[in-house]
Amino acid sequence: MKTLKASIIINESKGEFYYELRHSKRWIKEQDVRGSDWKDSEGMVESTFAVARAGTGALICLDCDDDSVWLTTDDKINSGPFAAAR
């Protein structure tokens, strides 16, 4: 599993959350990411299975510099709007 640095982006005018991969303009929609607290083993297993069932690509861990484990699949990257559309 790859780990990519990411930031959580909030579009307050639309009430939407996105994950932006750092050092790139690639975004991921909130609904394409599942997470849990790093101490919640059962939650991480549930998140892993939920993302794997919803996606078709390899599992990706998003490092957002917090105490949560954020997971998605590589086919979901670029599912959000790009920086020009902000």
C-alpha positions in Angstrom: 0.0 0.0 0.0 1.3 3.5 -0.9 1.1 6.4 1.4 0.6 9.9 -0.1 0.7 13.2 1.7 -2.6 15.0 1.5 -4.5 17.9 2.9 -8.2 18.2 3.7 -9.8 21.1 1.7 -13.1 22.6 2.7 -15.2 24.4 0.1 -17.4 26.4 2.6 -19.6 28.0 -0.1 -20.8 24.5 -1.2 -20.3 22.7 2.1 -18.0 20.1 0.5 -14.8 18.4 1.6 -12.0 17.2 -0.6 -8.6 15.7 -0.1 -5.9 17.3 -2.2 -2.6 15.4 -2.8 0.2 17.7 -1.7 2.6 19.0 -4.4 0.0 18.3 -7.1 -3.5 19.5 -8.2 -5.1 16.1 -7.8 -8.2 15.9 -5.6 -10.3 13.2 -4.2 -14.0 13.5 -3.3 -14.9 13.1 0.4 -17.3 10.2 -0.4 -14.4 8.3 -2.1 -12.3 8.3 1.2 -13.0 6.3 4.4 -11.2 6.8 7.6 -10.9 5.9 11.3 -8.8 6.8 14.3 -5.4 5.1 14.3 -6.3 3.3 17.6 -9.5 1.9 16.2 -8.4 -1.4 14.6 -12.0 -2.6 13.9 -12.7 0.8 12.2 -9.6 0.5 10.1 -10.6 -2.9 8.9 -14.2 -1.7 8.1 -12.7 1.3 6.2 -10.3 -0.9 4.2 -13.1 -3.2 3.1 -15.4 -0.4 2.3 -12.9 1.4 0.1 -11.7 -1.8 -1.6 -15.3 -2.8 -2.5 -16.1 0.7 -3.9 -12.9 1.0 -5.9 -11.1 -1.0 -8.5 -7.5 0.2 -8.0 -4.7 -0.3 -5.5 -5.3 0.8 -1.9 -3.8 4.2 -1.0 -3.3 5.7 2.5 -3.6 9.5 2.7 -1.4 11.1 5.3 -3.2 14.2 6.4 -1.0 14.9 9.5 -3.7 13.9 12.0 -4.5 10.9 14.1 -6.8 9.3 11.6 -6.1 6.8 8.9 -7.6 7.9 5.6 -7.9 5.3 2.8 -9.0 5.4 -0.8 -8.1 3.5 -4.1 -5.9 5.0 -6.8 -8.8 4.9 -9.4 -10.6 7.5 -7.2 -7.7 10.1 -7.5 -8.8 13.0 -9.6 -12.4 12.4 -8.8 -12.8 15.9 -7.3 -12.5 19.2 -9.0 -9.1 20.6 -9.9 -7.5 23.8 -8.5 -8.7 25.8 -11.5 -12.3 25.0 -10.6 -12.1 26.2 -7.0 
